[in-house]
Amino acid sequence: MEIINHHICSIILVLAFFLDLLMGDPPPLPHPVRIIGKGITLLERCLRRPFSTPGQEKTAGMLLAVLVVLSVFLAAYLVEKWVLFSLKGLARLAGILFLVYLAASTIAAKELLKAGLRVIEAVKEGDMGRARIHLGMIVGRDVHGLEKKAILKAAMETLSENLSDGVIAPFFYFILGGLPLAMAYKAINTLDSMVGYRNEKYMNLGWASARLDDIANYIPARISGLLIALSSFLLYKSRMVCADSLRTMVRDGKRHPSPNSGYPEAALAGALGVSLGGPSTYNGILMEKPCIGQEKTADYLPPSFDAIRLVRLSSFTGFFLSLIILFLWELP
């Protein structure tokens, strides 16, 4: 039975990845992440009422994180077991297709690449206004006033960071614990995106969610950096480029304010010969971020389409390595 389940896991992963590449997030369908988001909003409202002091808000934040993640994990676990062990015939086939849809909802390769490509194409066409609008949809910084080079760099940063969050981490947790753990990771990631802010409203309530997201992404972020370095070798057929990517990741990955985001960013910066990071404005407040990577020349324009190619290739590389690991686990 275990061998059959591993085969089914491999099939689900293959179909889920290609379903995501084909459809992305289909608007007409009820997306599980949106349902998780509505649950987070409802729980936040309920927990804020009885908890008012900073210490109590931290407790409420821990309850919020535990309740959301455990609920999503248990729901996915029960659905998976019901489909695989209780349903028969066509009902089982329909159930497996539903599991594929759930697994695809944890992956965001198509949406990530599409969002990055919109920004880059607008820049290439010289439409900075449209580029800023598209960029503002995928980054948290202020985009007004950003010029060509800064827009491209910001797009590269979010492409590399979200490669880990939206592609490699779901693969990692799917391998470790199947659909339930992948869904639980998506719940953690959604919690962080909704309440994990260091502002007055969420400083205490979102603390637990932000820390949990840091822990959950610790290994996937570093794997993402290694995959970018490997993909740079496959793309450029150059050991030197791969070495530069690895060297920059090891040297600069820890410079980022986030304990995880710097590693894929640094790997991409090293592969493309650009400098990422630096000063950025958030809600009118200037933040001085350390620079990651080293620019070739002062007027060097980042090879933005190569960033898309590297992230796409890293996604496929991570996918195929995931299948190999699942296959090896099936061996007696």
C-alpha positions in Angstrom: 0.0 0.0 0.0 2.8 2.4 0.8 4.4 1.8 -2.6 1.0 2.5 -4.3 0.7 5.7 -2.3 4.2 6.9 -3.3 3.2 6.3 -7.0 0.1 8.3 -6.5 2.1 11.1 -4.8 4.3 11.2 -7.8 1.4 11.4 -10.2 -0.3 14.1 -8.1 2.9 16.2 -8.1 3.4 15.8 -11.9 -0.2 16.7 -12.7 -0.3 19.6 -10.1 2.9 21.2 -11.5 1.7 21.1 -15.1 -1.8 22.2 -14.1 -0.2 25.3 -12.4 1.9 26.0 -15.5 -1.2 25.6 -17.7 -3.8 27.5 -15.7 -2.1 29.4 -12.9 -4.7 30.6 -10.5 -8.0 30.1 -12.3 -10.3 33.0 -11.2 -13.7 31.2 -11.6 -12.7 28.4 -9.2 -12.7 28.7 -5.4 -9.0 28.9 -4.6 -8.0 27.2 -1.4 -5.6 30.0 -0.5 -8.5 32.5 -0.6 -10.5 30.3 1.7 -7.5 30.1 4.1 -7.3 33.9 3.9 -10.9 34.3 4.8 -10.5 32.0 7.7 -7.5 34.0 8.9 -9.5 37.2 8.7 -12.4 35.7 10.7 -10.1 34.2 13.4 -8.2 37.5 13.7 -11.4 39.4 14.4 -12.5 36.8 17.0 -9.1 36.8 18.8 -8.6 40.5 18.9 -11.7 41.1 21.0 -10.6 39.3 24.3 -6.8 40.1 23.8 -5.9 43.8 24.1 -2.5 44.2 25.8 0.7 43.6 23.8 1.4 40.4 25.7 -2.1 39.2 25.1 -1.9 40.0 21.4 1.3 37.9 21.1 -0.7 35.0 22.8 -3.5 35.6 20.3 -1.1 35.6 17.5 0.3 32.2 18.6 -3.3 30.8 18.8 -4.0 32.2 15.4 -1.0 30.5 13.8 -1.6 27.2 15.5 -5.3 27.1 14.8 -4.9 28.0 11.1 -2.0 25.7 10.3 -3.4 22.7 12.3 -6.9 23.1 10.7 -5.5 23.2 7.2 -3.2 20.2 7.8 -6.0 18.1 9.4 -8.5 19.0 6.7 -6.0 18.1 3.9 -5.0 14.9 5.7 -8.6 13.8 6.2 -9.5 14.6 2.5 -6.4 12.8 1.2 -7.1 9.7 3.4 -10.8 9.6 2.4 -9.9 9.8 -1.3 -7.1 7.2 -1.3 -8.6 4.7 1.1 -12.4 5.1 1.0 -13.4 6.0 -2.6 -13.5 3.5 -5.4 -13.8 3.6 -9.2 -14.8 6.9 -10.8 -15.3 8.5 -7.5 -11.7 7.8 -6.5 -10.5 9.2 -9.9 -12.5 12.3 -9.3 -11.1 12.5 -5.8 -7.5 12.2 -7.0 -8.2 15.0 -9.5 -9.4 17.1 -6.6 -6.2 16.3 -4.7 -4.3 17.4 -7.8 -6.1 20.8 -7.8 -5.3 21.2 -4.1 -1.7 20.5 -4.7 -1.6 22.8 -7.7 -3.0 25.6 -5.4 0.2 25.4 -3.3 2.4 26.1 -6.4 2.7 29.5 -7.9 5.2 29.1 -10.8 3.0 30.4 -13.6 1.7 33.5 -11.7 5.2 34.3 -10.5 6.7 34.2 -14.0 3.8 36.0 -15.5 4.0 38.8 -12.9 7.7 39.3 -13.4 7.4 39.2 -17.2 4.7 41.9 -17.2 7.1 44.2 -15.4 10.1 43.4 -17.6 8.2 43.7 -20.9 6.7 47.1 -19.9 10.3 48.3 -19.1 11.6 47.0 -22.4 8.7 48.8 -24.2 9.7 52.0 -22.4 6.4 52.3 -20.5 7.6 53.1 -17.0 4.2 53.9 -15.7 2.8 50.5 -16.6 5.9 48.9 -15.3 5.5 50.6 -11.9 1.8 49.5 -11.8 2.7 45.9 -12.4 5.6 46.1 -10.0 3.4 47.6 -7.3 1.2 44.5 -7.5 4.1 42.1 -6.5 6.3 44.1 -4.1 5.7 45.9 -0.8 8.0 48.9 -1.5 6.9 52.3 -2.9 7.3 52.2 -6.6 6.5 55.8 -7.5 9.6 57.5 -8.9 11.5 54.2 -9.6 13.4 54.3 -12.8 14.3 51.6 -15.3 17.2 50.0 -13.5 15.5 50.1 -10.0 12.3 48.6 -11.4 14.2 45.7 -13.0 16.2 45.0 -9.9 13.1 45.0 -7.7 11.5 42.5 -10.2 14.5 40.3 -9.9 14.4 40.4 -6.1 10.8 39.3 -6.0 11.3 36.7 -8.6 14.1 35.0 -6.7 12.4 35.4 -3.3 9.1 34.0 -4.5 10.8 31.1 -6.3 11.4 29.8 -2.8 8.0 30.7 -1.3 5.9 29.8 -4.3 7.6 26.9 -5.9 10.5 25.2 -4.1 9.0 25.2 -0.6 5.8 23.5 -1.7 7.8 20.8 -3.5 10.0 20.4 -0.4 7.0 19.9 2.0 5.1 17.8 -0.5 8.1 15.4 -0.5 8.3 15.4 3.3 4.6 15.0 4.1 2.5 14.8 1.0 -0.4 17.1 0.3 -1.3 17.8 4.0 2.2 19.2 4.8 2.3 21.2 1.5 -1.1 22.7 2.4 0.1 23.5 5.9 3.1 25.3 4.5 0.8 27.3 2.3 -1.2 28.3 5.3 2.0 29.5 7.1 2.9 31.5 4.0 -0.6 33.0 3.8 -0.5 33.9 7.5 2.8 35.7 7.0 1.5 37.6 4.0 -1.6 38.7 5.9 -0.5 39.4 9.4 3.4 39.0 9.5 4.1 42.8 9.3 6.3 44.8 11.6 3.8 47.7 11.9 1.7 49.0 14.8 -1.3 46.8 13.9 0.5 43.5 13.6 3.8 43.9 15.5 2.4 41.6 18.3 -0.4 39.7 16.7 1.7 38.7 13.6 4.9 37.9 15.5 4.3 34.2 15.7 3.2 33.9 12.1 6.3 35.8 10.9 8.6 33.6 13.0 6.9 30.4 11.8 7.3 31.5 8.2 11.0 32.1 8.8 11.4 28.6 10.2 9.4 27.0 7.4 11.4 28.7 4.7 14.8 28.2 6.2 15.8 25.1 4.2 13.7 25.8 1.0 15.4 29.2 0.6 18.8 27.7 0.7 17.8 25.0 -1.7 16.4 27.7 -4.0 19.8 29.4 -4.0 21.5 26.1 -4.9 19.0 25.5 -7.7 19.6 28.9 -9.1 23.3 28.3 -9.2 22.8 24.9 -10.8 20.4 26.4 -13.3 22.9 29.1 -14.2 25.4 26.4 -15.1 22.7 24.7 -17.3 21.7 28.0 -18.9 25.1 29.5 -19.6 27.2 26.3 -19.8 29.7 28.0 -17.6 31.3 26.8 -14.4 32.5 30.3 -13.7 29.0 31.7 -13.7 27.8 28.9 -11.4 30.8 29.5 -9.1 30.0 33.2 -9.0 26.4 32.4 -8.0 27.5 30.0 -5.2 30.1 32.4 -4.0 27.8 35.3 -3.8 25.1 33.2 -2.1 27.5 32.1 0.6 29.0 35.6 1.1 25.9 37.8 0.8 23.0 35.6 1.6 23.1 36.5 5.3 23.2 40.2 4.6 19.5 40.5 3.9 17.2 41.7 6.7 15.2 38.4 6.2 16.9 35.2 7.4 15.9 33.5 4.2 15.3 35.9 1.3 18.9 36.8 0.8 20.0 33.4 -0.3 18.1 33.0 -3.6 18.5 36.8 -4.2 22.3 36.5 -3.7 22.5 33.4 -6.0 20.6 35.3 -8.7 22.7 38.4 -8.3 25.9 36.4 -8.6 24.7 34.5 -11.7 23.6 37.7 -13.5 26.4 40.0 -12.2 24.1 42.5 -10.6 23.8 44.2 -7.3 20.5 43.9 -5.5 19.2 45.4 -2.3 20.2 48.9 -1.3 17.9 51.7 -0.2 14.2 51.2 -0.6 11.1 53.2 0.5 8.2 51.6 2.3 5.1 53.7 3.1 7.3 56.8 2.7 10.0 55.5 5.1 13.5 55.0 3.6 15.1 51.7 4.6 18.8 51.1 4.0 19.2 47.5 3.0 22.7 46.0 2.5 23.7 45.5 -1.1 23.8 41.9 -2.3 26.0 40.9 -5.2 28.4 43.1 -7.2 27.6 45.0 -10.3 29.8 44.7 -13.3 29.8 48.4 -14.2 28.0 51.4 -12.9 25.9 51.6 -16.1 25.3 47.9 -16.4 21.7 47.1 -17.2 20.5 43.9 -15.5 19.8 41.0 -18.0 16.1 40.9 -16.9 14.9 38.2 -19.3 17.7 36.0 -18.1 16.3 36.3 -14.6 13.0 34.9 -15.9 14.9 32.1 -17.7 16.8 31.2 -14.5 13.7 31.2 -12.3 11.8 29.1 -14.8 14.7 26.7 -15.2 15.1 26.5 -11.4 11.4 25.7 -11.0 11.8 22.8 -13.5 15.0 21.6 -11.9 13.4 21.6 -8.5 10.4 19.7 -9.9 12.5 17.0 -11.6 14.7 16.6 -8.4 11.5 16.2 -6.4 10.3 13.4 -8.7 13.7 11.7 -8.4 13.5 11.8 -4.6 10.0 10.4 -4.6 11.1 7.6 -7.0 14.0 6.7 -4.8 11.7 6.5 -1.8 9.6 4.0 -3.8 12.6 1.6 -4.1 12.5 -1.4 -1.7 
